[in-house]
Amino acid sequence: MTVIRTEQLAPAMRRVVFGGVGFADFLTRHVELNDRAPGGAFTDEYVKLVFLADGFEYPEPLDLDLVKDTMPKEAWPVLRTYTIRWVDPHAEEVAIDFVVHGTDAHDGPGVAGPWAANAQPGVVLHLRGPSGAYAPDPNADWLLFVGDEAGLPAIAASLEALAPTDRAVAFIEVDGRADEIELTTVADLEVHWLHRGDAEPGSTTLLDDALRRWDWRNGRVQAFIHGESALLKTVRPHVLDDRGVARVDVSVSAYWRRGATEEGFRVWKAEQYDPVMRPGAS
């Protein structure tokens, strides 16, 4: 699809809006995916962004299997996974929010972040997907969201999907106050913004510490815990073991790992026991 416009949401967050050729096919896949979603919409919907190497000509339509079979390895595209922030069928647009830390801490060698920081209208980028697995449970007594900037687009999309009768609590770690983006919801929302200041992303225990200090609510909770891989070692066991939340009511996923490229992160994630859990997993 083609870049339509960009918007700087915060110092470390940039939105890129896509449209044009390819949107109709994307919308078809988007509708088919969400027809299978509980409640009618996955709010952690994501795509693979395909970054082509400079200096090579690629087959049209782009066939990644053909590229790997017929082109040298240095021509193989780099793939990055990103959350869909919103889809507007009427405007024929889809938005993706990118973390653009100067150190590209969420992006390994620095592919997607620098691309988004410099993206201009008219630039073309291939999107594969979408896929999705999480949808807020309207039958839960309350909903818990825990994440950093990488998880923030899915958290924001989830909050927008809630009903006025829903109750939600969000713990979100960002650099500072300037990174507290606007969260829109009609639900009863309690938000805890946690500022890491000069600390490197992924290096603090702010989320775990804040959640453990917080006065836990009664009733059945559905928890969404997505962000840097340390959350799997800290927040997840606290929610499952200390708080006794049912496994089927927990969606937890590492989106990135501090100090690792996405390729290295994928290897690490595959080696972990139960690295990703989502509601309904057995």
C-alpha positions in Angstrom: 0.0 0.0 0.0 1.0 3.6 -0.3 1.7 6.1 2.5 -1.0 8.7 2.6 0.2 10.8 5.5 2.1 10.7 8.8 1.5 12.1 12.2 3.9 12.5 15.2 1.8 11.3 18.2 4.6 11.6 20.7 8.4 12.0 20.7 8.7 8.2 20.5 5.5 7.4 18.5 4.8 8.1 14.8 1.6 7.2 13.0 1.7 6.2 9.3 -1.6 6.0 7.4 -1.7 3.8 4.3 -4.2 3.5 1.5 -4.4 3.3 -2.3 -3.7 0.2 -4.4 -3.9 -2.9 -2.2 -6.4 -1.5 0.3 -9.3 -3.4 -1.2 -7.6 -6.7 -0.9 -6.4 -5.9 2.7 -10.0 -4.9 3.7 -11.3 -8.3 2.4 -8.8 -10.1 4.6 -9.5 -7.8 7.5 -13.3 -8.5 7.3 -12.8 -12.2 7.0 -10.5 -12.3 10.0 -12.8 -10.3 12.2 -15.8 -12.3 11.2 -14.1 -15.0 13.3 -13.4 -12.7 16.3 -15.4 -12.9 19.6 -17.5 -9.9 19.7 -16.8 -9.1 16.0 -13.3 -7.5 16.2 -9.7 -8.4 17.2 -8.1 -5.4 18.8 -4.6 -6.8 18.6 -4.8 -7.2 14.8 -1.4 -7.2 13.2 0.4 -7.4 9.9 3.9 -8.2 8.6 5.6 -5.2 7.0 7.9 -6.2 4.1 11.0 -4.0 3.7 12.7 -4.6 0.3 16.4 -4.4 -0.1 17.8 -1.5 -2.1 19.3 -2.2 -5.5 17.2 -5.2 -6.5 14.2 -5.8 -8.8 11.5 -7.9 -7.3 8.7 -9.9 -9.0 5.3 -8.4 -9.3 3.1 -9.4 -7.6 5.6 -9.9 -4.7 6.1 -13.6 -3.9 8.4 -14.0 -0.9 8.9 -17.8 -1.5 9.9 -17.1 -5.1 12.3 -14.4 -3.9 14.0 -16.8 -1.5 14.2 -19.5 -4.2 15.6 -17.3 -6.9 17.4 -14.3 -5.4 20.6 -14.0 -3.3 20.1 -13.8 0.5 21.1 -10.1 0.6 18.0 -9.5 -1.5 15.6 -11.2 0.9 13.2 -8.7 2.4 13.2 -7.9 6.1 9.9 -8.6 7.8 8.6 -6.7 10.9 5.4 -7.4 12.8 3.2 -4.4 13.7 -0.2 -3.8 15.2 -2.9 -2.2 13.2 -4.1 0.8 15.0 -7.3 1.3 13.1 -9.0 0.6 9.7 -11.3 3.1 8.1 -13.2 1.3 5.3 -15.0 4.5 4.2 -11.8 6.5 3.8 -10.0 3.4 2.6 -7.2 3.9 5.0 -5.3 1.8 7.6 -3.1 3.2 10.3 0.0 1.8 12.0 1.7 3.4 15.0 5.5 3.0 15.1 7.9 3.3 18.0 10.7 5.5 16.9 13.1 5.6 19.8 16.4 7.1 18.8 18.1 3.8 19.8 15.5 1.7 17.9 15.3 -0.4 21.0 12.1 -2.1 19.8 13.5 -2.7 16.3 16.8 -4.5 16.5 19.1 -3.2 13.8 16.7 -0.3 13.1 14.5 -1.0 10.1 10.9 -0.1 10.8 11.5 2.8 13.2 13.8 4.8 11.0 11.6 4.0 8.0 8.6 5.4 9.8 10.5 8.4 11.0 11.3 9.3 7.4 8.3 8.0 5.5 6.7 10.5 3.0 3.4 10.4 1.2 3.7 8.3 -2.0 6.1 5.7 -0.6 5.0 2.1 -1.1 5.2 -0.6 1.5 4.0 -4.2 1.2 1.8 -5.5 4.1 1.1 -9.2 4.7 -1.9 -10.3 6.7 -3.7 -9.4 8.9 -3.8 -11.8 11.8 -5.2 -11.4 15.3 -6.1 -13.3 18.5 -7.3 -11.0 21.3 -10.7 -9.4 21.7 -12.0 -7.8 25.0 -14.4 -10.0 26.8 -17.7 -8.2 27.4 -18.5 -10.7 30.2 -15.5 -10.0 32.3 -16.1 -7.9 35.4 -13.1 -5.7 34.5 -10.2 -5.7 32.1 -6.5 -5.2 32.8 -4.1 -3.8 30.2 -0.3 -3.8 30.9 2.3 -2.8 28.3 5.0 -0.4 27.0 5.1 1.6 23.8 5.2 -1.5 21.7 1.9 -2.7 23.3 0.3 0.7 23.4 -1.3 0.6 19.9 -3.2 -2.6 20.8 -4.1 -1.2 24.2 -5.5 2.0 22.7 -7.4 0.0 20.0 -8.8 -2.3 22.7 -10.0 0.7 24.9 -11.8 2.2 21.9 -13.7 -1.0 21.4 -15.1 -1.1 25.0 -18.7 -0.4 26.0 -19.9 2.2 28.5 -20.6 -0.6 31.0 -17.0 -1.9 30.8 -14.5 -1.2 33.6 -10.8 -1.1 32.6 -7.4 -0.5 34.2 -4.3 0.2 32.2 -0.6 0.3 33.3 1.6 1.8 30.6 5.3 2.5 30.6 6.7 5.3 28.5 9.7 7.6 28.5 8.0 10.6 30.0 4.9 12.7 30.2 5.2 13.9 26.6 4.7 10.3 25.5 1.3 9.9 27.2 -0.8 9.8 24.1 -4.5 10.4 24.3 -6.6 7.3 25.0 -10.2 7.4 23.8 -12.9 5.2 25.4 -16.4 5.3 26.7 -15.6 2.7 29.4 -14.8 3.4 33.0 -11.0 3.7 32.7 -8.3 4.0 35.3 -4.9 4.8 33.7 -1.4 4.5 35.4 1.3 6.1 33.3 4.8 5.0 34.4 7.8 7.1 33.3 11.2 5.4 32.9 13.0 8.8 32.4 16.6 8.2 31.3 16.5 4.5 31.7 16.6 2.3 28.6 13.4 0.8 27.3 13.0 -2.7 28.6 15.4 -2.2 31.5 13.0 -1.3 34.4 10.6 -3.1 36.6 8.1 -0.2 36.7 5.1 -2.1 35.4 5.6 -5.1 37.7 6.3 -2.9 40.8 3.2 -0.7 40.1 0.9 -3.6 39.6 2.0 -5.4 42.8 1.4 -2.2 44.8 -2.0 -1.6 43.3 -5.2 -2.5 45.2 -6.4 -5.5 43.1 -10.1 -5.4 42.2 -12.6 -8.1 42.9 -14.4 -10.1 40.2 -13.4 -11.9 37.1 -10.7 -10.1 35.1 -9.4 -10.5 31.6 -5.8 -9.5 31.3 -3.8 -8.2 28.3 -0.1 -8.1 29.0 2.0 -7.3 25.9 5.4 -5.6 25.5 9.1 -6.3 26.2 9.9 -9.9 27.0 10.6 -9.2 30.8 6.8 -9.0 31.3 6.7 -12.8 30.7 9.0 -13.3 33.7 7.4 -10.7 36.0 3.9 -9.5 35.4 2.6 -12.8 34.0 3.4 -15.0 37.0 2.1 -12.3 39.3 -1.3 -12.3 37.5 -1.5 -16.0 37.1 0.0 -17.3 40.3 -0.3 -14.5 42.9 -3.7 -13.2 41.7 -5.1 -16.5 40.5 -6.4 -15.2 37.2 -7.6 -18.1 35.0 -5.3 -19.0 32.2 -8.0 -18.6 29.6 -8.5 -15.0 30.8 -4.9 -14.0 30.1 -3.4 -12.8 26.9 0.3 -12.3 27.2 2.9 -11.9 24.5 6.5 -10.6 24.2 6.6 -8.1 21.3 10.4 -7.5 21.5 13.4 -8.3 23.6 15.9 -5.8 24.8 19.2 -6.1 23.0 17.9 -8.5 20.3 17.2 -8.1 16.7 13.7 -9.3 15.6 15.4 -12.4 14.1 17.2 -13.0 17.4 14.0 -12.3 19.3 12.2 -14.9 17.2 14.8 -17.5 18.0 14.6 -16.7 21.7 10.8 -16.7 21.7 10.7 -20.1 20.0 13.0 -21.5 22.8 10.7 -20.3 25.6 8.2 -22.5 27.4 4.8 -21.2 26.5 6.1 -17.8 25.2 2.7 -16.6 24.1 -0.7 -17.2 25.7 -4.0 -15.8 24.6 -7.6 -16.2 25.8 -8.9 -19.6 25.0 -5.5 -21.3 24.9 -5.4 -24.7 26.6 
